[in-house]
Amino acid sequence: MASEQDKEKTVQKALVSMGIDPSATATGLVVLRENGTTTPDLLLEDEIKTGSMRGVERTRHIVERIMTTLHEVKPDRIVVEGYSLGKNPNATIPLVELGGLLRFMLVLDGFKWYDPRASELKKFVTGKGGSPKEQVMMYVLKRWGHTASSNNTADAYGLAAMGLAVSNRLPGITKEMRMVVGKLSINCN
């Protein structure tokens, strides 16, 4: 007969996953914890808005908030939406600066993360890689019963869900969803 101590060793710690949807104007952050059901526990939903901030002040503000949250939450998985670069340099340059500094800080602090493209996130959540942000919001509600406060936090929710799914800790996902996360690889540099 197994002792109480042996039983405690077999109980898995609940996995915590943080999704980050970087944006120069409103970065979405969501932290989910698995609970054995198809709808994980929402531990945090935040949107980092920058208002009238520009340049280095804006980038520093966003990255400091993200890193502070990471150190407070200590998630087991981190999923950062990969670069989505448009043709407008006024929008692209701040995203590259933010993405570069964020990834640099993740490396300095010893974090590892997944970096799916926006199309992979959309395919995971909606089944189609070209879905508009509003459709992602709708599917986050449909799949997980969560009404996101914005399309940025809806993306972050999907990213955090990917973090649970990549570790096979999100019940109820489809074969197609499993295929999307099965192609992800961990980054640490």
N, C-alpha and C positions, 0 to 999 in steps of 0.2 A: 504494500500500500504506500502511495506517495505521500511524503510529508508536506506540510504547509509550505516549507521553504522551497521544495522542489516545484510545487505548483506556482509559486511566485516567479520562479525563474522562467517558466514557460509562457507567462503572460507578456505579450509584446507591448512595448511602450507605444502610445498613440503617436503616429507620425504627424508632424506639423510642417506645412508647406506655405511659403510666401511667394505670391505673384507680384511682379513689378512691371507696370506698363509705363515706361519712361516717356515723358512729354515735357517740352519746354514751358508749357502753360498750365498743365494740370496732370501731374503724374498720379496714376492709380496704384494703390497698395491694398492687397488683401492677404490675410493670413487665415488658413483653414487647418483644422485638426480632424483627422479621421476619427470616426466613431463606430465603425462597423456597419453603417448604413449607406445608402446611396446619396444622402445629403449630409456632407461633413459639417462640423461645427464651425461657424464663423467667429473667429477670435478678434479680427480687426478688419475694418474697411475704412480707408482714408484716401483723400485726394489732396495732393500737395499742390496748391495754387500759388502762382508767383506774382499775380497782380501786375504792377508796373515795373517790377524788377527786370533788369536786362543784364546781358553779358555774364561776367564771372560771378557777380552777386547772385544772380538767378541760379546758375549752375551749382554754386556752393550751397545755397539754401536747400535745393532739392536733394543733393547728395548727402548733406549732413543729416537731413530728416530721415532719409532711407537708411543710412548707416546706424543712426541712433535706434531706429526701430529694429533693425537686424540684431543689434547687440542686446536689446531688451527682450526680444521674442526668442532669439536663438533657434530659428527654424531648422528642421532636418533637411529640407529641400528648398532651394531658391530657384525661381524660374523668372528670367528677365526676357521680355519680348525683344527679339533681335532687331537690328536696324531696318527701318522702313524709310528709305530715302526717296523723296520726290524730286521734281525738277526745279523747285524753287529754292535757290541758295539761301534766301533769307530764313527759310524754315529748316533747311537741311543742316546748315552749319551749327545752330544751337543744339540740334539732336545729336550730332556727331560729338560735339564738346561734352554734352551730358553723358552720352553713352561711354565715351572714352574715360572720363573721370570716374564714373560709377564703376566700371570694370576694373580700373586701376586700383580703386579703394577696396574692392572685393578681394583682389589679389593680395594687396598689402595686409589685409586683415585675415587672410587665410581661408576665405570662403570659396566654395565651389558652387557652380550654378549651371543651369540649363539655359540655352539661348535660342528658343524656337523662333522662326520667322513668323510674321503676322499671318501669313497664309496657313501655316501649320496650326497656329492657335485657332483660327477661324474654322479650319477643317475639323479639328478636334471638337470644338463646341457645336458647330452647326452642320457639319458634314460637307461643307463647301468652302474651298479655300479663298473664294472671292467675295464672301458675304459682307454686307455693310455693317458698320458698328451697331446700328439699331437692331439688326437681326441677332447679333451676338448677345445683346441685352435680353432679347426675347427668349433665346435658347438657354441662357443662364437661369432665367425664371422657370422655363419649361422643364429643364433637366434636373435642376437642383432646388427649385422653389425659392430662389433668392431674387428679390427685387433690388437690383443694383442702383446706387445713388447717381451714377453717371455711366456713360459708355466707357470711360477710362477705368472705373472700378469693375465694370463687367468684364473687360479684358483681363484685368488683374485677377479676378475670380477664376476665369478660365485658365489662366496661367498657374495659379495655385492648385487648381484641380489637376492640371497636367503633372504637377510635382507629386501629388498623391498617386496618380495613375501610373507614372513611370516606375514607381516602387510596388506596383500591384496592390495598392492600398485604397482603391476607390471602387467599391462594388458597383455593379450595374452598367459598366461602360460597354460599348459595342465593340465588335471585332475591328471596325474601321478606326475607332478611337484608340484602341490598343495598338494598331499598326502605326498611327501617327506618333505616339509616345515611344514606341519601340525603336524608332529611328533617331531619337534624341541622344546626344552624348554630353557628358559632363565637361564643363570648362573650368579651368583654374589658371589660365594665363591669357 
